């Protein structure tokens, strides 16, 4: 499967989440505000179940 390429600008404070398909319910949880980026990533993983028995990947970046 080939993904779509998109270009966008990010502003200070914006967060970018990259995740694989194993984290199927991540989008609903991602809109819940949480303070620090590390706490945000922990919150996402705590409230998201992997839909496979395999590893899952989440990359969270905040623009400074």
mmCIF file of the N, C-alpha and C atoms, coordinates in Angstrom:
data_MODEL
# 
_entry.id   MODEL 
# 
loop_
_atom_site.group_PDB 
_atom_site.id 
_atom_site.type_symbol 
_atom_site.label_atom_id 
_atom_site.label_alt_id 
_atom_site.label_comp_id 
_atom_site.label_asym_id 
_atom_site.label_entity_id 
_atom_site.label_seq_id 
_atom_site.pdbx_PDB_ins_code 
_atom_site.Cartn_x 
_atom_site.Cartn_y 
_atom_site.Cartn_z 
_atom_site.occupancy 
_atom_site.B_iso_or_equiv 
_atom_site.pdbx_formal_charge 
_atom_site.auth_seq_id 
_atom_site.auth_comp_id 
_atom_site.auth_asym_id 
_atom_site.auth_atom_id 
_atom_site.pdbx_PDB_model_num 
ATOM 1   N N  . UNK A 1 1  ? 0.845   -1.180 0.000  1.00 0.00 ? 1  UNK A N  1 
ATOM 2   C CA . UNK A 1 1  ? 0.000   0.000  0.000  1.00 0.00 ? 1  UNK A CA 1 
ATOM 3   C C  . UNK A 1 1  ? 0.884   1.235  0.000  1.00 0.00 ? 1  UNK A C  1 
ATOM 4   N N  . UNK A 1 2  ? 0.587   2.177  -0.852 1.00 0.00 ? 2  UNK A N  1 
ATOM 5   C CA . UNK A 1 2  ? 1.352   3.415  -0.970 1.00 0.00 ? 2  UNK A CA 1 
ATOM 6   C C  . UNK A 1 2  ? 0.533   4.535  -0.345 1.00 0.00 ? 2  UNK A C  1 
ATOM 7   N N  . UNK A 1 3  ? 1.183   5.296  0.560  1.00 0.00 ? 3  UNK A N  1 
ATOM 8   C CA . UNK A 1 3  ? 0.498   6.391  1.225  1.00 0.00 ? 3  UNK A CA 1 
ATOM 9   C C  . UNK A 1 3  ? 0.516   7.653  0.391  1.00 0.00 ? 3  UNK A C  1 
ATOM 10  N N  . UNK A 1 4  ? -0.301  8.586  0.789  1.00 0.00 ? 4  UNK A N  1 
ATOM 11  C CA . UNK A 1 4  ? -0.392  9.880  0.130  1.00 0.00 ? 4  UNK A CA 1 
ATOM 12  C C  . UNK A 1 4  ? 0.670   10.803 0.704  1.00 0.00 ? 4  UNK A C  1 
ATOM 13  N N  . UNK A 1 5  ? 1.339   11.578 -0.138 1.00 0.00 ? 5  UNK A N  1 
ATOM 14  C CA . UNK A 1 5  ? 2.330   12.535 0.323  1.00 0.00 ? 5  UNK A CA 1 
ATOM 15  C C  . UNK A 1 5  ? 1.661   13.892 0.482  1.00 0.00 ? 5  UNK A C  1 
ATOM 16  N N  . UNK A 1 6  ? 1.848   14.500 1.681  1.00 0.00 ? 6  UNK A N  1 
ATOM 17  C CA . UNK A 1 6  ? 1.238   15.788 1.989  1.00 0.00 ? 6  UNK A CA 1 
ATOM 18  C C  . UNK A 1 6  ? 2.293   16.686 2.612  1.00 0.00 ? 6  UNK A C  1 
ATOM 19  N N  . UNK A 1 7  ? 2.267   17.959 2.274  1.00 0.00 ? 7  UNK A N  1 
ATOM 20  C CA . UNK A 1 7  ? 3.157   18.953 2.866  1.00 0.00 ? 7  UNK A CA 1 
ATOM 21  C C  . UNK A 1 7  ? 2.317   19.955 3.642  1.00 0.00 ? 7  UNK A C  1 
ATOM 22  N N  . UNK A 1 8  ? 2.777   20.290 4.859  1.00 0.00 ? 8  UNK A N  1 
ATOM 23  C CA . UNK A 1 8  ? 2.068   21.275 5.673  1.00 0.00 ? 8  UNK A CA 1 
ATOM 24  C C  . UNK A 1 8  ? 3.076   22.032 6.523  1.00 0.00 ? 8  UNK A C  1 
ATOM 25  N N  . UNK A 1 9  ? 2.674   23.141 7.060  1.00 0.00 ? 9  UNK A N  1 
ATOM 26  C CA . UNK A 1 9  ? 3.530   23.916 7.963  1.00 0.00 ? 9  UNK A CA 1 
ATOM 27  C C  . UNK A 1 9  ? 3.086   23.669 9.398  1.00 0.00 ? 9  UNK A C  1 
ATOM 28  N N  . UNK A 1 10 ? 4.046   23.589 10.293 1.00 0.00 ? 10 UNK A N  1 
ATOM 29  C CA . UNK A 1 10 ? 3.766   23.409 11.714 1.00 0.00 ? 10 UNK A CA 1 
ATOM 30  C C  . UNK A 1 10 ? 4.224   24.656 12.459 1.00 0.00 ? 10 UNK A C  1 
ATOM 31  N N  . UNK A 1 11 ? 3.450   25.036 13.453 1.00 0.00 ? 11 UNK A N  1 
ATOM 32  C CA . UNK A 1 11 ? 3.748   26.218 14.261 1.00 0.00 ? 11 UNK A CA 1 
ATOM 33  C C  . UNK A 1 11 ? 4.226   25.797 15.639 1.00 0.00 ? 11 UNK A C  1 
ATOM 34  N N  . UNK A 1 12 ? 4.922   26.688 16.361 1.00 0.00 ? 12 UNK A N  1 
ATOM 35  C CA . UNK A 1 12 ? 5.342   26.357 17.721 1.00 0.00 ? 12 UNK A CA 1 
ATOM 36  C C  . UNK A 1 12 ? 4.152   25.880 18.558 1.00 0.00 ? 12 UNK A C  1 
ATOM 37  N N  . UNK A 1 13 ? 4.365   24.770 19.255 1.00 0.00 ? 13 UNK A N  1 
ATOM 38  C CA . UNK A 1 13 ? 3.321   24.175 20.078 1.00 0.00 ? 13 UNK A CA 1 
ATOM 39  C C  . UNK A 1 13 ? 2.544   23.076 19.376 1.00 0.00 ? 13 UNK A C  1 
ATOM 40  N N  . UNK A 1 14 ? 2.602   23.037 18.035 1.00 0.00 ? 14 UNK A N  1 
ATOM 41  C CA . UNK A 1 14 ? 1.917   21.973 17.296 1.00 0.00 ? 14 UNK A CA 1 
ATOM 42  C C  . UNK A 1 14 ? 2.540   20.624 17.613 1.00 0.00 ? 14 UNK A C  1 
ATOM 43  N N  . UNK A 1 15 ? 1.709   19.586 17.555 1.00 0.00 ? 15 UNK A N  1 
ATOM 44  C CA . UNK A 1 15 ? 2.173   18.220 17.778 1.00 0.00 ? 15 UNK A CA 1 
ATOM 45  C C  . UNK A 1 15 ? 1.908   17.395 16.534 1.00 0.00 ? 15 UNK A C  1 
ATOM 46  N N  . UNK A 1 16 ? 2.869   16.562 16.209 1.00 0.00 ? 16 UNK A N  1 
ATOM 47  C CA . UNK A 1 16 ? 2.766   15.670 15.061 1.00 0.00 ? 16 UNK A CA 1 
ATOM 48  C C  . UNK A 1 16 ? 2.857   14.249 15.575 1.00 0.00 ? 16 UNK A C  1 
ATOM 49  N N  . UNK A 1 17 ? 1.868   13.424 15.230 1.00 0.00 ? 17 UNK A N  1 
ATOM 50  C CA . UNK A 1 17 ? 1.859   12.024 15.631 1.00 0.00 ? 17 UNK A CA 1 
ATOM 51  C C  . UNK A 1 17 ? 2.037   11.149 14.408 1.00 0.00 ? 17 UNK A C  1 
ATOM 52  N N  . UNK A 1 18 ? 2.957   10.225 14.501 1.00 0.00 ? 18 UNK A N  1 
ATOM 53  C CA . UNK A 1 18 ? 3.152   9.207  13.475 1.00 0.00 ? 18 UNK A CA 1 
ATOM 54  C C  . UNK A 1 18 ? 2.941   7.868  14.146 1.00 0.00 ? 18 UNK A C  1 
ATOM 55  N N  . UNK A 1 19 ? 2.116   7.025  13.548 1.00 0.00 ? 19 UNK A N  1 
ATOM 56  C CA . UNK A 1 19 ? 1.844   5.738  14.162 1.00 0.00 ? 19 UNK A CA 1 
ATOM 57  C C  . UNK A 1 19 ? 1.515   4.713  13.093 1.00 0.00 ? 19 UNK A C  1 
ATOM 58  N N  . UNK A 1 20 ? 1.725   3.447  13.434 1.00 0.00 ? 20 UNK A N  1 
ATOM 59  C CA . UNK A 1 20 ? 1.426   2.386  12.482 1.00 0.00 ? 20 UNK A CA 1 
ATOM 60  C C  . UNK A 1 20 ? -0.001  1.888  12.661 1.00 0.00 ? 20 UNK A C  1 
ATOM 61  N N  . UNK A 1 21 ? -0.424  1.050  11.758 1.00 0.00 ? 21 UNK A N  1 
ATOM 62  C CA . UNK A 1 21 ? -1.823  0.602  11.765 1.00 0.00 ? 21 UNK A CA 1 
ATOM 63  C C  . UNK A 1 21 ? -2.192  -0.265 12.957 1.00 0.00 ? 21 UNK A C  1 
ATOM 64  N N  . UNK A 1 22 ? -1.232  -0.709 13.736 1.00 0.00 ? 22 UNK A N  1 
ATOM 65  C CA . UNK A 1 22 ? -1.534  -1.504 14.927 1.00 0.00 ? 22 UNK A CA 1 
ATOM 66  C C  . UNK A 1 22 ? -2.255  -0.675 15.990 1.00 0.00 ? 22 UNK A C  1 
ATOM 67  N N  . UNK A 1 23 ? -2.111  0.640  15.925 1.00 0.00 ? 23 UNK A N  1 
ATOM 68  C CA . UNK A 1 23 ? -2.767  1.525  16.902 1.00 0.00 ? 23 UNK A CA 1 
ATOM 69  C C  . UNK A 1 23 ? -4.069  2.058  16.307 1.00 0.00 ? 23 UNK A C  1 
ATOM 70  N N  . UNK A 1 24 ? -5.025  1.181  16.129 1.00 0.00 ? 24 UNK A N  1 
ATOM 71  C CA . UNK A 1 24 ? -6.237  1.503  15.386 1.00 0.00 ? 24 UNK A CA 1 
ATOM 72  C C  . UNK A 1 24 ? -7.167  2.503  16.050 1.00 0.00 ? 24 UNK A C  1 
ATOM 73  N N  . UNK A 1 25 ? -7.159  2.629  17.341 1.00 0.00 ? 25 UNK A N  1 
ATOM 74  C CA . UNK A 1 25 ? -8.098  3.547  18.001 1.00 0.00 ? 25 UNK A CA 1 
ATOM 75  C C  . UNK A 1 25 ? -7.425  4.830  18.480 1.00 0.00 ? 25 UNK A C  1 
ATOM 76  N N  . UNK A 1 26 ? -6.257  5.130  17.965 1.00 0.00 ? 26 UNK A N  1 
ATOM 77  C CA . UNK A 1 26 ? -5.481  6.277  18.431 1.00 0.00 ? 26 UNK A CA 1 
ATOM 78  C C  . UNK A 1 26 ? -6.125  7.622  18.122 1.00 0.00 ? 26 UNK A C  1 
ATOM 79  N N  . UNK A 1 27 ? -6.792  7.767  17.004 1.00 0.00 ? 27 UNK A N  1 
ATOM 80  C CA . UNK A 1 27 ? -7.298  9.080  16.594 1.00 0.00 ? 27 UNK A CA 1 
ATOM 81  C C  . UNK A 1 27 ? -8.303  9.670  17.571 1.00 0.00 ? 27 UNK A C  1 
ATOM 82  N N  . UNK A 1 28 ? -9.196  8.880  18.111 1.00 0.00 ? 28 UNK A N  1 
ATOM 83  C CA . UNK A 1 28 ? -10.162 9.400  19.075 1.00 0.00 ? 28 UNK A CA 1 
ATOM 84  C C  . UNK A 1 28 ? -9.499  9.900  20.337 1.00 0.00 ? 28 UNK A C  1 
ATOM 85  N N  . UNK A 1 29 ? -8.499  9.187  20.801 1.00 0.00 ? 29 UNK A N  1 
ATOM 86  C CA . UNK A 1 29 ? -7.790  9.554  22.023 1.00 0.00 ? 29 UNK A CA 1 
ATOM 87  C C  . UNK A 1 29 ? -6.868  10.747 21.796 1.00 0.00 ? 29 UNK A C  1 
ATOM 88  N N  . UNK A 1 30 ? -6.350  10.903 20.597 1.00 0.00 ? 30 UNK A N  1 
ATOM 89  C CA . UNK A 1 30 ? -5.370  11.954 20.305 1.00 0.00 ? 30 UNK A CA 1 
ATOM 90  C C  . UNK A 1 30 ? -5.939  13.353 20.468 1.00 0.00 ? 30 UNK A C  1 
ATOM 91  N N  . UNK A 1 31 ? -7.252  13.511 20.374 1.00 0.00 ? 31 UNK A N  1 
ATOM 92  C CA . UNK A 1 31 ? -7.848  14.845 20.489 1.00 0.00 ? 31 UNK A CA 1 
ATOM 93  C C  . UNK A 1 31 ? -8.039  15.289 21.937 1.00 0.00 ? 31 UNK A C  1 
ATOM 94  N N  . UNK A 1 32 ? -7.780  14.396 22.900 1.00 0.00 ? 32 UNK A N  1 
ATOM 95  C CA . UNK A 1 32 ? -7.903  14.752 24.316 1.00 0.00 ? 32 UNK A CA 1 
ATOM 96  C C  . UNK A 1 32 ? -6.656  15.517 24.762 1.00 0.00 ? 32 UNK A C  1 
ATOM 97  N N  . UNK A 1 33 ? -6.805  16.745 25.267 1.00 0.00 ? 33 UNK A N  1 
ATOM 98  C CA . UNK A 1 33 ? -5.635  17.535 25.642 1.00 0.00 ? 33 UNK A CA 1 
ATOM 99  C C  . UNK A 1 33 ? -4.916  16.979 26.876 1.00 0.00 ? 33 UNK A C  1 
ATOM 100 N N  . UNK A 1 34 ? -3.606  16.898 26.779 1.00 0.00 ? 34 UNK A N  1 
ATOM 101 C CA . UNK A 1 34 ? -2.745  16.490 27.886 1.00 0.00 ? 34 UNK A CA 1 
ATOM 102 C C  . UNK A 1 34 ? -1.522  17.399 27.829 1.00 0.00 ? 34 UNK A C  1 
ATOM 103 N N  . UNK A 1 35 ? -1.012  17.833 28.966 1.00 0.00 ? 35 UNK A N  1 
ATOM 104 C CA . UNK A 1 35 ? 0.084   18.800 29.054 1.00 0.00 ? 35 UNK A CA 1 
ATOM 105 C C  . UNK A 1 35 ? 1.360   18.454 28.307 1.00 0.00 ? 35 UNK A C  1 
ATOM 106 N N  . UNK A 1 36 ? 2.350   17.964 29.035 1.00 0.00 ? 36 UNK A N  1 
ATOM 107 C CA . UNK A 1 36 ? 3.672   17.707 28.458 1.00 0.00 ? 36 UNK A CA 1 
ATOM 108 C C  . UNK A 1 36 ? 3.611   16.624 27.381 1.00 0.00 ? 36 UNK A C  1 
ATOM 109 N N  . UNK A 1 37 ? 4.507   16.690 26.401 1.00 0.00 ? 37 UNK A N  1 
ATOM 110 C CA . UNK A 1 37 ? 4.518   15.741 25.288 1.00 0.00 ? 37 UNK A CA 1 
ATOM 111 C C  . UNK A 1 37 ? 4.707   14.305 25.773 1.00 0.00 ? 37 UNK A C  1 
ATOM 112 N N  . UNK A 1 38 ? 5.602   14.091 26.728 1.00 0.00 ? 38 UNK A N  1 
ATOM 113 C CA . UNK A 1 38 ? 5.832   12.735 27.244 1.00 0.00 ? 38 UNK A CA 1 
ATOM 114 C C  . UNK A 1 38 ? 4.564   12.197 27.913 1.00 0.00 ? 38 UNK A C  1 
ATOM 115 N N  . UNK A 1 39 ? 3.858   13.058 28.653 1.00 0.00 ? 39 UNK A N  1 
ATOM 116 C CA . UNK A 1 39 ? 2.596   12.650 29.277 1.00 0.00 ? 39 UNK A CA 1 
ATOM 117 C C  . UNK A 1 39 ? 1.540   12.366 28.216 1.00 0.00 ? 39 UNK A C  1 
ATOM 118 N N  . UNK A 1 40 ? 1.555   13.153 27.152 1.00 0.00 ? 40 UNK A N  1 
ATOM 119 C CA . UNK A 1 40 ? 0.617   12.973 26.038 1.00 0.00 ? 40 UNK A CA 1 
ATOM 120 C C  . UNK A 1 40 ? 0.835   11.604 25.383 1.00 0.00 ? 40 UNK A C  1 
ATOM 121 N N  . UNK A 1 41 ? 2.081   11.271 25.091 1.00 0.00 ? 41 UNK A N  1 
ATOM 122 C CA . UNK A 1 41 ? 2.390   9.970  24.481 1.00 0.00 ? 41 UNK A CA 1 
ATOM 123 C C  . UNK A 1 41 ? 1.995   8.831  25.411 1.00 0.00 ? 41 UNK A C  1 
ATOM 124 N N  . UNK A 1 42 ? 2.296   8.960  26.689 1.00 0.00 ? 42 UNK A N  1 
ATOM 125 C CA . UNK A 1 42 ? 1.898   7.933  27.664 1.00 0.00 ? 42 UNK A CA 1 
ATOM 126 C C  . UNK A 1 42 ? 0.380   7.786  27.706 1.00 0.00 ? 42 UNK A C  1 
ATOM 127 N N  . UNK A 1 43 ? -0.327  8.917  27.700 1.00 0.00 ? 43 UNK A N  1 
ATOM 128 C CA . UNK A 1 43 ? -1.785  8.910  27.721 1.00 0.00 ? 43 UNK A CA 1 
ATOM 129 C C  . UNK A 1 43 ? -2.332  8.159  26.496 1.00 0.00 ? 43 UNK A C  1 
ATOM 130 N N  . UNK A 1 44 ? -1.769  8.437  25.334 1.00 0.00 ? 44 UNK A N  1 
ATOM 131 C CA . UNK A 1 44 ? -2.223  7.770  24.117 1.00 0.00 ? 44 UNK A CA 1 
ATOM 132 C C  . UNK A 1 44 ? -2.027  6.264  24.205 1.00 0.00 ? 44 UNK A C  1 
ATOM 133 N N  . UNK A 1 45 ? -0.854  5.859  24.633 1.00 0.00 ? 45 UNK A N  1 
ATOM 134 C CA . UNK A 1 45 ? -0.569  4.422  24.710 1.00 0.00 ? 45 UNK A CA 1 
ATOM 135 C C  . UNK A 1 45 ? -1.388  3.741  25.800 1.00 0.00 ? 45 UNK A C  1 
ATOM 136 N N  . UNK A 1 46 ? -1.654  4.444  26.897 1.00 0.00 ? 46 UNK A N  1 
ATOM 137 C CA . UNK A 1 46 ? -2.470  3.873  27.977 1.00 0.00 ? 46 UNK A CA 1 
ATOM 138 C C  . UNK A 1 46 ? -3.914  3.643  27.545 1.00 0.00 ? 46 UNK A C  1 
ATOM 139 N N  . UNK A 1 47 ? -4.400  4.438  26.588 1.00 0.00 ? 47 UNK A N  1 
ATOM 140 C CA . UNK A 1 47 ? -5.808  4.371  26.193 1.00 0.00 ? 47 UNK A CA 1 
ATOM 141 C C  . UNK A 1 47 ? -6.005  3.815  24.785 1.00 0.00 ? 47 UNK A C  1 
ATOM 142 N N  . UNK A 1 48 ? -5.011  3.136  24.261 1.00 0.00 ? 48 UNK A N  1 
ATOM 143 C CA . UNK A 1 48 ? -5.090  2.588  22.923 1.00 0.00 ? 48 UNK A CA 1 
ATOM 144 C C  . UNK A 1 48 ? -4.667  1.129  22.955 1.00 0.00 ? 48 UNK A C  1 
ATOM 145 N N  . UNK A 1 49 ? -5.492  0.298  22.372 1.00 0.00 ? 49 UNK A N  1 
ATOM 146 C CA . UNK A 1 49 ? -5.161  -1.126 22.306 1.00 0.00 ? 49 UNK A CA 1 
ATOM 147 C C  . UNK A 1 49 ? -4.619  -1.454 20.922 1.00 0.00 ? 49 UNK A C  1 
ATOM 148 N N  . UNK A 1 50 ? -3.592  -2.262 20.876 1.00 0.00 ? 50 UNK A N  1 
ATOM 149 C CA . UNK A 1 50 ? -3.062  -2.738 19.607 1.00 0.00 ? 50 UNK A CA 1 
ATOM 150 C C  . UNK A 1 50 ? -4.027  -3.766 19.040 1.00 0.00 ? 50 UNK A C  1 
ATOM 151 N N  . UNK A 1 51 ? -4.276  -3.716 17.747 1.00 0.00 ? 51 UNK A N  1 
ATOM 152 C CA . UNK A 1 51 ? -5.194  -4.676 17.138 1.00 0.00 ? 51 UNK A CA 1 
ATOM 153 C C  . UNK A 1 51 ? -4.474  -5.918 16.621 1.00 0.00 ? 51 UNK A C  1 
ATOM 154 N N  . UNK A 1 52 ? -3.191  -6.018 16.932 1.00 0.00 ? 52 UNK A N  1 
ATOM 155 C CA . UNK A 1 52 ? -2.435  -7.205 16.530 1.00 0.00 ? 52 UNK A CA 1 
ATOM 156 C C  . UNK A 1 52 ? -1.645  -7.712 17.729 1.00 0.00 ? 52 UNK A C  1 
ATOM 157 N N  . UNK A 1 53 ? -1.100  -8.887 17.601 1.00 0.00 ? 53 UNK A N  1 
ATOM 158 C CA . UNK A 1 53 ? -0.222  -9.411 18.633 1.00 0.00 ? 53 UNK A CA 1 
ATOM 159 C C  . UNK A 1 53 ? 1.212   -8.958 18.414 1.00 0.00 ? 53 UNK A C  1 
ATOM 160 N N  . UNK A 1 54 ? 1.417   -8.072 17.467 1.00 0.00 ? 54 UNK A N  1 
ATOM 161 C CA . UNK A 1 54 ? 2.746   -7.608 17.080 1.00 0.00 ? 54 UNK A CA 1 
ATOM 162 C C  . UNK A 1 54 ? 3.074   -6.287 17.771 1.00 0.00 ? 54 UNK A C  1 
ATOM 163 N N  . UNK A 1 55 ? 4.285   -5.789 17.540 1.00 0.00 ? 55 UNK A N  1 
ATOM 164 C CA . UNK A 1 55 ? 4.704   -4.504 18.086 1.00 0.00 ? 55 UNK A CA 1 
ATOM 165 C C  . UNK A 1 55 ? 3.897   -3.364 17.473 1.00 0.00 ? 55 UNK A C  1 
ATOM 166 N N  . UNK A 1 56 ? 3.821   -2.262 18.191 1.00 0.00 ? 56 UNK A N  1 
ATOM 167 C CA . UNK A 1 56 ? 3.176   -1.057 17.697 1.00 0.00 ? 56 UNK A CA 1 
ATOM 168 C C  . UNK A 1 56 ? 4.178   0.085  17.808 1.00 0.00 ? 56 UNK A C  1 
ATOM 169 N N  . UNK A 1 57 ? 4.045   1.089  16.936 1.00 0.00 ? 57 UNK A N  1 
ATOM 170 C CA . UNK A 1 57 ? 4.992   2.202  16.914 1.00 0.00 ? 57 UNK A CA 1 
ATOM 171 C C  . UNK A 1 57 ? 4.242   3.530  16.993 1.00 0.00 ? 57 UNK A C  1 
ATOM 172 N N  . UNK A 1 58 ? 4.709   4.408  17.882 1.00 0.00 ? 58 UNK A N  1 
ATOM 173 C CA . UNK A 1 58 ? 4.170   5.756  18.011 1.00 0.00 ? 58 UNK A CA 1 
ATOM 174 C C  . UNK A 1 58 ? 5.352   6.710  18.110 1.00 0.00 ? 58 UNK A C  1 
ATOM 175 N N  . UNK A 1 59 ? 5.351   7.745  17.273 1.00 0.00 ? 59 UNK A N  1 
ATOM 176 C CA . UNK A 1 59 ? 6.344   8.816  17.340 1.00 0.00 ? 59 UNK A CA 1 
ATOM 177 C C  . UNK A 1 59 ? 5.563   10.110 17.566 1.00 0.00 ? 59 UNK A C  1 
ATOM 178 N N  . UNK A 1 60 ? 5.885   10.823 18.654 1.00 0.00 ? 60 UNK A N  1 
ATOM 179 C CA . UNK A 1 60 ? 5.211   12.085 18.972 1.00 0.00 ? 60 UNK A CA 1 
ATOM 180 C C  . UNK A 1 60 ? 6.253   13.187 19.003 1.00 0.00 ? 60 UNK A C  1 
ATOM 181 N N  . UNK A 1 61 ? 5.999   14.259 18.238 1.00 0.00 ? 61 UNK A N  1 
ATOM 182 C CA . UNK A 1 61 ? 6.935   15.378 18.123 1.00 0.00 ? 61 UNK A CA 1 
ATOM 183 C C  . UNK A 1 61 ? 6.165   16.665 18.394 1.00 0.00 ? 61 UNK A C  1 
ATOM 184 N N  . UNK A 1 62 ? 6.780   17.572 19.175 1.00 0.00 ? 62 UNK A N  1 
ATOM 185 C CA . UNK A 1 62 ? 6.178   18.885 19.401 1.00 0.00 ? 62 UNK A CA 1 
ATOM 186 C C  . UNK A 1 62 ? 7.146   19.946 18.894 1.00 0.00 ? 62 UNK A C  1 
ATOM 187 N N  . UNK A 1 63 ? 6.616   20.878 18.101 1.00 0.00 ? 63 UNK A N  1 
ATOM 188 C CA . UNK A 1 63 ? 7.426   21.943 17.517 1.00 0.00 ? 63 UNK A CA 1 
ATOM 189 C C  . UNK A 1 63 ? 7.716   22.985 18.585 1.00 0.00 ? 63 UNK A C  1 
ATOM 190 N N  . UNK A 1 64 ? 8.971   23.418 18.654 1.00 0.00 ? 64 UNK A N  1 
ATOM 191 C CA . UNK A 1 64 ? 9.369   24.480 19.588 1.00 0.00 ? 64 UNK A CA 1 
ATOM 192 C C  . UNK A 1 64 ? 9.470   25.792 18.892 1.00 0.00 ? 64 UNK A C  1 
# 
